[in-house]
Amino acid sequence: MKKLTTMVLTAALATPFAAIAEDSSDPITIPIHNWSSQIVMSNVVGQMFEEMGNNVEFVTTDSQAVYESVRLGDVALELEVWEGAFGASFREALSKGGLHDAGDHDAVTREDWWYPAWTKESCPGLPSWEALNACAEVFATAETGSNGMYLDGPVDWLKHGQERVAALDMNFTVVNAGSAAALWAHIGAAEAEKKPIVVFNWTPNFAEAVWPGEFVEFPAWEDGCDTDPTKGPNKEALFDCGNPSTGYLKKAAWDGMEDKWPAAYCVLTKLSFTNPQIAEMAKLVDTDELEPEEAAEEWLAANRAVVEPWMSACAS
Ligand code: TMO
């Protein structure tokens, strides 16, 4: 009898995969926000978890408050922590405890004021922010008077456009877009007449394949530019810097995720998407007009070789 036990144990130890305990059958709640790559990526990863036998549910949440939800375990994870937009909320939740950094994507991100290439004809000193400011009138609209109009992202992205304009004493009026789609509509409407515009944009995104353009170069980001007035050129103001030009894209996890869904957690820590992969996820929705779930199916079908190693390394 004793001998048999030993043999069984030896066989178990010899299996090629580290034996990961089974995931709970409770649904893994994945938060969804208001830009396409995040929604598609969440569906891609949700479909991978389902293939592994998990139950998954999606919940639409505010993109800043979500860090509090991850910390409390109301949602299990966050797949796109963009340094520029969400670094501050992520750091704050980290300091309170309950969530952790689950690793970086390969992608390098940038989020900032941006213009389509034709804009440079009306304002040749671009991409410098000082040149942009000297051309402010070129961007004036009926509502902004002699000030230029800058179309910022939806309010929940906390881009602090207004604070930046004030800190750098710029002749611009900041208008918040109601949705990401409103940004694309604004660029599309300007395109026919090659009207100069400046809008919030980011990379990786589908937009770079549709409209060549450049980010405005603001004073370089310094850590603390959002919390310490002495950082950046205006020693009395916050937000007087551009966003990080080589920002991170992280994954975040609830501290309880590893115990409750060890195999899914293992996949979360291993997965990492590149700039082109993320731009493609957004394109399937924003250009090809697929529903996010179908976009995720299509993306997964075309990228089995990318995702299968992560899943087999984490099989329970
Ligand atoms: C967070 N975002 C990608 C919309 O800049």
Residues whose N, C-alpha, C, O or C-beta is under 5 A from the ligand:
A	BS01	TMO	W35 W82 A85 E111 W202
